[in-house]
Amino acid sequence: MAAQRDPGADLVGLFPPGTTLDGSGALVLGGVPAPELAATYGTPALVVDEVAIRARARRYADGLAARWPNSRATFASKAFPCTAVYRLLAEEGLGIDVAGGGELTLALAAGADPAGLVVHGNAKTEEELRLAVEAGAGTIVVDNFDDIDKLEKILRDTANATTGGEQPVLVRVTPDIRPDTHEAISTGQNGSKFGLLLPQAREAIARLRGSDRLRLDGVHVHVGSQILDTAPFAQAVEAVAELGEFAVYDLGGGLGSRYTYADRPPTVEEYLDAMIDVARRLLPADARILIEPGRSMVAEAGVSLYRVVSVKRGGGHTFVAVDGGMGDNLEVSLYQQRFEAAVATRPTGEGELCRLVGRHCESGDTLSAGVPLQDPQVGDLIAVPVTGAYTYALSNNYNGARRPPVVFVKDGAHRAVVRRETYADLMRRDLP
Ligand SMILES: *Cc1c(COP(=O)(O)O)cnc(C)c1O
């Protein structure tokens, strides 16, 4: 079946800014032709345009500071938890969100300033909270009353040099807002496992105000991910404003990214305007505002490269099977995220409507259910754009897959920041 690309669709426009085509028509990422990257690092590989992440970080930090000077942009690191990414965003002056001991360890290993760490999680163990307190984490977000019990116990046990025995905390509020996004990544509704509904949040606030070990700085709200309109963000600010005046308001993350031609997410500036307009009306003028973008900080900087292993036609379908799939990109099977794709050496022009599928033993292992690919052949290089967020983080060893390398590109240079797993790595934890 022939398929014409949407005439308005600018395929290259879905790739990181600065992506070009070389003389042969092949994609050039960060100044490096995609075939050269594949030849050097093999496939599958996750290529990340360092310049694109830095530019996005500055756009967030500067945009927020221009609208609300007493503020900080914080990277929700679960979207891409490798030390090279932590280091890059720490260098750009962002704070770092961590959920759990693993992300905390990675952030510290990357040299992130502990004072800028925001520690999240709906099930923080005492061990993890102790790690955070002892590291001098600037902010711990209380998700439940058990967090308060555990923290008070830890602070009774530990005289922490960095905080002088007093740990700053925020209370995570569930405002009962249901943004238009996939259920699995909606977090602000009644029935969410995250945070406290307003009555319970009030109770936690009262309890924390009476604590001599925990210093209540304010409240936190995060209503979901891949949100493609600004209204839920504005509503979230209205909801936290109802809880009263605080020194700090952490307004979370969640801005959607443009995965497909059809996606029209708000710009960073539109998103900031929506929240800060409400903040100006309802929050104290001297309050500090934090935001926590994850997906939108890194998604558009990433490109996954695969090699075509098989092309199979029948029953009206063309299956183009590649050497990766749900082992390196779970976004499709978890949230039915749609991705576009292209043959990296001839990305533009007319194509055959294909199902781009992975190598794993499940029918749900699809990278794109319907994408035009130009004359796909075994051995072709396939590029899937907008894979910077939640792919590396969710990569796994299903079917014995070795997790792919992460390769940074910048100004024509490339370097691996995470190497590909080896079969020896797969065996390492296995005790025969
Ligand atoms: C995941 C998460 C974020 C980031 O969400 P994105 O949709 O990736 O921007 C921010 N804050 C908290 C508490 C989160 O859990």
The ligand as an ORCA input file, in Angstrom:
! r2SCAN-3c Opt
* xyz 0 1
  C       7.703     12.009     36.456
  C       7.638     13.208     37.310
  C       7.935     14.461     36.777
  C       8.252     14.677     35.322
  O       7.189     14.409     34.492
  P       7.364     14.602     32.904
  O       6.062     14.251     32.343
  O       8.443     13.669     32.489
  O       7.743     16.020     32.687
  C       7.919     15.539     37.618
  N       7.621     15.393     38.931
  C       7.339     14.204     39.469
  C       7.032     14.123     40.895
  C       7.333     13.079     38.683
  O       7.021     11.900     39.226
*
